[in-house]
Amino acid sequence: QLFGYSIKENLTPTVQWLKDMDLSDLQVAKVASSSPQLFGCSLESNLKPTAQFFKGLGLSDLQVSHAIAIAPSLLMLSIDNNLKPKIQFLRKIFTSEEISSMIAKFPPLLMYSPKRLRFRTFTLLRAGQLSG
């Protein structure tokens, strides 16, 4: 799927940005193989604002890099239509510190659909596996 993207306009700038985010060459290669569509996203309109959104939640630069390496598709989620509603839901139950810790430990958490996120959260709360 990478073959359709411009090397100059898409691939090189995105690879460089991922490296600037402290991803290793191996991690960048894994991102390319697992989420090639990421290279079609705008750095300025999609990737950088989403990384900044995670920093705004309290994640460190290292934690954001780890999240990108583990779940690169997070960068393709809409901040307003996807990420913010999920964070608003989690804030009803958890503190900001708890939310950033959960995301740092398990970045794919925010890949869940809202329905699945609610179900899993309430199931774990009922089982006493989460404080909240």
C-alpha positions as CSV (number, residue, x, y, z in Angstrom):
1,Q,0.0,0.0,0.0
2,L,3.0,2.3,0.4
3,F,3.6,2.3,-3.4
4,G,0.8,4.8,-4.0
5,Y,2.5,7.5,-1.9
6,S,4.9,10.1,-3.0
7,I,8.4,9.5,-1.5
8,K,9.1,13.3,-1.3
9,E,5.7,14.4,-0.1
10,N,4.6,11.5,2.1
11,L,7.2,8.9,3.0
12,T,10.3,10.8,3.7
13,P,8.7,13.5,5.9
14,T,6.7,11.0,7.9
15,V,9.7,8.7,8.4
16,Q,11.7,11.6,9.5
17,W,9.0,12.8,11.9
18,L,8.7,9.3,13.4
19,K,12.5,9.2,13.9
20,D,12.3,12.7,15.5
21,M,9.7,11.2,17.8
22,D,12.5,8.8,18.9
23,L,11.2,5.7,17.1
24,S,14.0,3.4,16.1
25,D,14.5,2.2,12.5
26,L,12.9,-1.1,13.5
27,Q,9.9,0.6,15.0
28,V,9.5,2.8,11.9
29,A,9.6,-0.3,9.8
30,K,6.9,-1.9,11.9
31,V,4.8,1.2,11.7
32,A,5.1,1.1,7.9
33,S,4.2,-2.6,7.7
34,S,1.3,-2.5,10.2
35,S,-0.2,0.9,9.3
36,P,0.9,1.9,5.8
37,Q,-2.1,4.3,5.5
38,L,-0.4,6.5,8.2
39,F,1.9,7.7,5.4
40,G,-1.0,9.2,3.6
41,C,-2.0,11.3,6.5
42,S,-0.9,15.0,6.8
43,L,1.8,15.6,9.3
44,E,0.5,19.1,10.1
45,S,-3.2,18.3,10.1
46,N,-3.3,14.8,11.5
47,L,-0.1,13.3,13.0
48,K,1.5,16.1,14.9
49,P,-1.8,17.4,16.4
50,T,-2.7,13.9,17.6
51,A,0.7,13.4,19.1
52,Q,0.3,16.8,20.8
53,F,-3.2,15.7,22.0
54,F,-1.6,12.8,23.9
55,K,1.0,15.0,25.4
56,G,-1.8,17.3,26.5
57,L,-3.3,14.3,28.4
58,G,-0.1,14.1,30.4
59,L,1.9,11.6,28.5
60,S,5.6,12.2,28.3
61,D,7.5,12.4,25.0
62,L,8.8,8.8,25.6
63,Q,5.3,7.6,26.4
64,V,3.9,9.1,23.2
65,S,6.7,7.5,21.2
66,H,5.9,4.2,22.9
67,A,2.2,4.6,22.1
68,I,3.0,5.3,18.4
69,A,5.3,2.3,18.2
70,I,2.7,0.0,19.8
71,A,-0.5,1.4,18.2
72,P,0.4,3.6,15.2
73,S,-3.3,3.7,14.1
74,L,-4.0,5.9,17.1
75,L,-2.5,8.8,15.0
76,M,-5.2,8.3,12.4
77,L,-8.1,8.7,14.9
78,S,-10.1,12.0,14.8
79,I,-9.3,14.0,17.9
80,D,-12.8,15.6,18.0
81,N,-14.9,12.8,16.8
82,N,-13.1,9.8,18.4
83,L,-10.5,10.6,21.0
84,K,-12.1,13.4,22.9
85,P,-15.4,11.5,23.5
86,K,-13.5,8.5,24.8
87,I,-11.4,10.7,27.1
88,Q,-14.6,12.5,28.3
89,F,-16.1,9.1,29.2
90,L,-13.0,8.0,31.0
91,R,-12.9,11.3,33.0
92,K,-16.3,10.4,34.5
93,I,-14.6,7.5,36.2
94,F,-10.8,8.2,36.5
95,T,-8.5,11.0,37.3
96,S,-6.4,12.6,34.5
97,E,-3.4,10.9,36.0
98,E,-5.0,7.5,36.0
99,I,-6.1,8.0,32.3
100,S,-2.6,9.0,31.2
101,S,-1.2,6.0,33.1
102,M,-3.7,3.6,31.4
103,I,-2.9,5.0,28.0
104,A,0.9,4.8,28.7
105,K,0.5,1.1,29.8
106,F,-1.9,0.0,27.1
107,P,-2.1,2.4,24.1
108,P,-4.6,0.3,22.2
109,L,-7.2,1.1,24.8
110,L,-8.2,4.1,22.7
111,M,-8.6,2.0,19.7
112,Y,-11.6,0.3,21.2
113,S,-15.0,1.4,20.0
114,P,-16.9,3.6,22.5
115,K,-19.3,0.8,23.2
116,R,-16.5,-1.7,23.8
117,L,-14.6,0.7,25.9
118,R,-17.6,1.3,28.2
119,F,-18.3,-2.4,28.4
120,R,-14.7,-3.3,29.3
121,T,-14.4,-0.5,31.8
122,F,-17.6,-1.4,33.7
123,T,-16.8,-5.1,33.6
124,L,-13.4,-4.4,35.2
125,L,-14.8,-2.0,37.7
126,R,-17.5,-4.6,38.8
127,A,-14.8,-7.3,39.1
128,G,-12.7,-4.9,41.3
129,Q,-9.9,-4.9,38.8
130,L,-10.0,-1.1,38.4
131,S,-10.3,1.7,40.9
132,G,-12.6,4.5,40.0
